[in-house]
Amino acid sequence: MKILKKVFIFIISCLVLCVVFEMFIRFTGIGTPSLIVSDRVLGRVLRPNVSLVLLNEGFYMGRINKYGYFGPGYAPGKSKNTLRIALLGDSFVAGFHLLGRHHFRTVLEKQLSERTGKNVQVLNFGFAGFNFEKMYIYYRLLVQKFEPDITLFFIGQDDFTEIDEKIGPAVLVENQKPVIKSDFLQDVSYERTKKFEFLRQSSFYSLHKAALGLLLRGETIKIVLDKLYPGTKHPEEKQVPLTPERDAINRAILYELSEDSAGVIFVNKRPIPKSTHMMLQDFGIILLDPSVKLDSLRQHGIDPDYWPLARRSGHWNYYGHKAVGEFLAQKLEPVLREKSRH
């Protein structure tokens, strides 16, 4: 009886301690619940109405709005005097490495509003880990509800290849047209994720999972040694082989987007192979390349990819975002002026 009593007290004490830890972590902003939640339409979406404090390559403090994307919460539907640009891409677009006021979304929105004299809204639908297929699915099932005048797809070398993602819709080609299938709803992975969805509500669990991820990636030693650890460069992207099935999906999507009157433009976030350039040209897709602007910074001794505090290269830093925002504002101004006339 005494043993059972001790076990019971131990279990209660652990539960109370977990609750205390959870409250402490949330109150201090050390951690947040998982940013990702399950969705029956899109598979995985950003958790709406979440305030974030993140320390990655740089420092981020901001919020996912009530519509489930980063930045100001512009509602679906827009007024007649408003021009909208939607951003689609991976973590380069999500930009949770620096403050929102320094993100190229903010630079682009401000400069285009000043240049055109119109109310320009830029919506950030960036999602870490996205490839081209996932961008397209998001575009069709979510982004178009917000009526963008222009949608920018940010692409890199491996974005046209396969990713290991079972939870979410997939694109198949039927009669040479892309068709979005939601077979994932019957997948075991999705059912398992839904079953343990409650764990994602816990900041303590998310913090523990993040720490475990650092350990498995071998990054713990970097944190322990801090400034004593030599700086590292972002690993070079290796080209993943493109399968015939994936190539057929990409081409079907590109053909459909090339016929889209809403204004789809691609932006080169990292150098892409000549074969990808040629494929985009074949479909008449406009490709904007900010690399010249970024290279200009490097020629003046400013590395747009280097993060001094983290002592490593990676995503665009403050200077990179500013340069990309200014480049896009210059290129998109005449496009928006033309759209505003119609």
C-alpha positions in Angstrom: 0.0 0.0 0.0 2.8 2.4 0.9 4.5 1.6 -2.4 1.4 2.4 -4.4 1.0 5.7 -2.4 4.6 6.7 -3.3 4.1 5.8 -7.0 0.9 7.9 -7.0 2.6 10.9 -5.3 5.5 10.5 -7.8 3.2 10.6 -10.8 1.2 13.6 -9.5 4.5 15.4 -8.8 5.7 14.8 -12.3 2.4 16.1 -13.8 2.5 19.2 -11.6 6.1 19.8 -12.6 5.3 19.5 -16.3 2.4 22.0 -15.9 4.8 24.4 -14.1 7.4 24.0 -16.8 4.7 24.6 -19.5 3.5 27.8 -17.8 7.1 29.0 -17.3 8.1 28.3 -20.9 5.0 30.1 -22.3 5.2 33.0 -20.0 8.9 33.7 -20.6 8.6 33.1 -24.4 11.4 30.5 -24.3 9.3 28.2 -26.4 5.9 28.0 -28.1 3.6 25.1 -29.1 4.3 23.5 -32.5 3.9 25.9 -35.4 2.4 23.1 -37.5 -1.1 21.7 -37.1 -2.9 19.1 -39.2 -5.5 20.1 -41.7 -7.9 18.0 -43.7 -7.5 20.1 -46.8 -3.8 21.0 -46.9 -2.4 18.3 -44.6 -0.1 20.6 -42.7 -0.7 24.3 -42.0 0.7 27.0 -39.8 -1.0 27.4 -36.4 -3.1 30.6 -36.5 -2.9 33.3 -33.9 0.5 32.3 -32.5 3.1 34.7 -31.2 6.7 33.6 -31.9 10.1 34.2 -30.4 12.7 32.2 -32.4 16.5 32.1 -32.3 17.8 30.5 -35.4 20.5 32.0 -37.6 19.1 35.3 -36.4 16.4 36.6 -34.0 12.8 36.5 -34.9 9.9 37.9 -33.0 6.5 38.0 -34.6 3.2 36.4 -35.1 1.3 34.0 -37.4 -2.0 35.8 -38.2 -5.5 34.4 -37.8 -5.5 33.3 -41.4 -2.5 31.1 -40.9 0.4 33.0 -42.7 3.2 35.3 -41.6 2.8 39.0 -41.5 -0.2 41.3 -41.4 -3.5 39.4 -41.5 -5.1 40.6 -44.8 -8.4 38.9 -45.2 -9.6 36.9 -48.2 -11.2 39.2 -50.7 -10.0 42.7 -51.3 -11.2 46.2 -52.1 -11.1 47.5 -55.6 -8.3 50.0 -54.9 -6.0 47.3 -53.5 -3.3 45.5 -55.3 -2.0 42.2 -53.9 1.1 40.1 -54.2 1.4 36.6 -52.8 4.7 35.1 -51.9 5.2 31.3 -52.1 8.3 29.4 -51.1 10.2 27.6 -48.4 12.0 29.0 -45.3 13.7 31.7 -47.5 10.2 33.2 -47.9 8.9 32.4 -44.4 11.8 34.4 -43.1 11.6 33.5 -39.4 15.3 34.4 -39.1 14.9 38.2 -38.7 12.4 40.7 -37.5 9.4 41.2 -39.7 10.2 44.9 -40.4 13.4 43.8 -42.1 11.8 41.0 -44.2 11.8 41.6 -48.0 7.9 41.4 -47.8 7.9 44.6 -45.8 10.4 46.3 -48.0 8.5 45.3 -51.2 5.1 46.4 -49.8 6.4 49.8 -48.7 8.3 50.6 -51.8 5.6 49.5 -54.2 3.0 51.5 -52.3 5.2 54.6 -52.6 6.1 54.0 -56.2 2.6 53.3 -57.5 0.6 55.4 -55.1 -1.7 52.4 -54.6 -2.6 50.4 -51.6 -0.2 47.4 -52.1 -0.5 44.4 -49.8 2.1 41.6 -49.8 1.1 38.3 -48.3 3.7 35.9 -47.0 2.7 32.2 -47.5 6.2 30.9 -47.0 6.4 27.4 -45.5 9.6 25.7 -44.5 10.4 22.6 -46.5 8.1 23.4 -49.4 9.0 22.2 -52.9 7.3 23.3 -56.2 4.5 20.8 -55.9 3.6 21.9 -52.4 3.7 25.6 -53.5 1.3 24.8 -56.4 -1.1 22.9 -54.0 -1.1 25.9 -51.6 -1.6 28.2 -54.5 -4.7 26.4 -55.7 -6.3 25.5 -52.4 -5.4 28.5 -50.2 -3.6 31.5 -51.9 -6.2 32.1 -54.6 -8.8 32.8 -52.0 -6.9 36.0 -51.2 -7.2 37.2 -54.9 -3.6 38.0 -55.6 -2.8 40.1 -58.7 0.7 38.6 -58.8 1.9 35.4 -57.2 5.7 34.9 -56.8 7.0 31.4 -56.7 10.5 31.3 -55.1 12.5 28.4 -56.5 15.9 26.9 -56.0 17.9 24.0 -57.4 16.0 21.1 -55.6 12.5 22.5 -55.6 11.5 20.6 -58.6 12.4 17.3 -57.1 10.6 14.9 -54.7 10.4 15.5 -50.9 9.6 13.0 -48.2 6.2 14.3 -47.2 3.3 11.8 -46.7 0.9 14.1 -44.9 -0.9 16.3 -47.4 -2.4 16.4 -50.9 -0.3 15.3 -53.9 -0.4 16.1 -57.6 -1.0 13.5 -60.2 -1.1 13.9 -63.9 -4.4 12.9 -65.6 -4.9 13.6 -69.3 -1.7 15.7 -69.2 -3.3 18.0 -66.5 -2.3 18.3 -62.9 -4.9 17.0 -60.5 -4.7 17.4 -56.7 -5.5 14.2 -54.8 -6.3 14.0 -51.1 -5.6 10.3 -50.5 -3.5 11.2 -47.5 -6.6 11.3 -45.4 -6.6 7.5 -45.4 -2.9 7.2 -44.7 -1.6 5.8 -41.5 0.8 8.7 -41.0 -2.0 11.2 -41.0 -4.1 9.2 -38.6 -1.2 8.8 -36.2 -0.5 12.6 -36.4 -4.1 13.4 -35.6 -4.1 11.0 -32.7 -1.2 12.7 -31.0 -2.2 16.2 -32.1 -2.6 17.2 -28.4 1.2 17.0 -27.9 1.7 19.8 -30.4 -0.3 22.0 -28.1 2.5 21.8 -25.5 5.5 24.2 -25.5 7.4 21.9 -23.3 7.0 19.0 -25.7 8.0 21.2 -28.7 11.1 22.5 -26.8 12.1 18.9 -26.0 11.6 17.8 -29.6 13.7 20.8 -30.9 16.5 19.9 -28.4 16.4 16.3 -29.6 16.6 17.5 -33.2 19.7 19.5 -32.4 21.3 16.5 -30.7 20.5 14.2 -33.7 22.0 16.7 -36.2 25.2 17.0 -34.1 24.7 20.7 -33.4 24.9 20.4 -29.6 28.7 20.8 -29.6 28.3 24.1 -31.5 26.0 25.5 -28.8 28.2 24.3 -25.9 31.4 25.7 -27.4 29.6 28.9 -28.7 32.3 31.4 -29.9 35.0 28.8 -29.6 33.4 26.7 -32.3 34.7 27.7 -35.8 32.1 29.3 -38.1 30.5 27.0 -40.7 29.2 27.6 -44.2 25.8 26.6 -45.4 26.3 23.3 -47.2 26.2 23.5 -50.9 22.9 22.2 -52.4 23.4 18.9 -54.2 21.3 18.3 -57.2 18.8 15.5 -56.6 18.0 13.3 -59.6 14.8 14.2 -61.4 12.6 11.2 -62.0 10.5 11.0 -65.2 7.3 11.0 -63.0 8.4 14.1 -61.2 9.3 15.8 -64.5 5.9 15.0 -65.9 4.2 16.5 -62.8 6.4 19.7 -63.0 5.6 20.2 -66.7 1.9 19.7 -66.2 1.9 22.3 -63.4 4.0 24.7 -65.4 1.8 24.5 -68.4 -1.3 25.2 -66.3 0.4 28.2 -64.5 1.6 29.6 -67.9 -2.1 29.8 -68.8 -3.1 31.5 -65.5 -4.3 35.1 -66.1 -3.6 36.0 -62.4 0.0 36.7 -63.1 2.5 34.0 -61.9 6.1 35.0 -61.8 9.1 32.9 -60.6 11.9 34.2 -58.5 15.3 32.5 -58.4 16.2 32.3 -54.7 19.4 30.2 -55.4 21.1 29.3 -58.7 19.2 26.8 -60.7 20.4 24.4 -63.4 20.3 25.4 -67.1 17.8 22.6 -67.7 15.4 24.3 -65.3 15.9 27.7 -67.0 15.2 26.1 -70.3 12.1 24.4 -69.0 10.7 27.7 -67.6 11.5 29.4 -71.0 9.7 26.6 -72.8 6.5 27.5 -71.0 6.9 31.2 -71.2 7.3 31.6 -67.4 8.8 34.9 -66.3 11.9 34.4 -64.1 13.3 37.2 -62.0 16.9 36.7 -60.8 18.1 38.9 -57.8 21.6 37.2 -57.9 23.1 40.3 -59.6 21.8 42.5 -56.8 23.1 40.1 -54.2 26.5 39.7 -56.0 26.8 43.5 -55.9 26.7 43.3 -52.1 29.4 40.7 -52.1 31.6 42.9 -54.3 31.3 45.6 -51.6 32.4 43.2 -48.9 28.8 42.4 -47.6 27.8 38.7 -47.5 24.0 38.6 -47.8 24.0 35.0 -46.5 26.3 35.3 -43.5 25.0 35.6 -39.9 27.7 37.0 -37.6 26.1 35.9 -34.3 25.5 32.4 -35.5 28.8 32.5 -37.3 27.6 30.7 -40.3 26.1 31.2 -43.8 22.5 30.3 -44.6 19.4 32.1 -45.5 19.3 35.8 -46.5 20.3 38.1 -43.7 19.1 41.7 -43.2 21.2 43.0 -46.2 20.0 40.1 -48.4 16.3 40.8 -47.6 16.7 44.5 -48.2 18.4 43.9 -51.6 15.8 41.3 -52.7 12.9 43.6 -51.6 14.4 46.6 -53.6 15.1 44.4 -56.6 11.5 43.0 -56.7 10.0 46.4 -56.2 11.9 47.7 -59.2 10.9 44.8 -61.4 7.2 44.6 -60.3 6.4 48.3 -60.4 5.6 48.3 -64.2 3.6 45.1 -63.9 1.4 46.5 -61.1 0.9 49.8 -63.0 -0.3 47.8 -66.0 -2.7 45.8 -63.8 -4.0 48.9 -62.1 -5.1 50.3 -65.5 -7.5 47.3 -66.1 
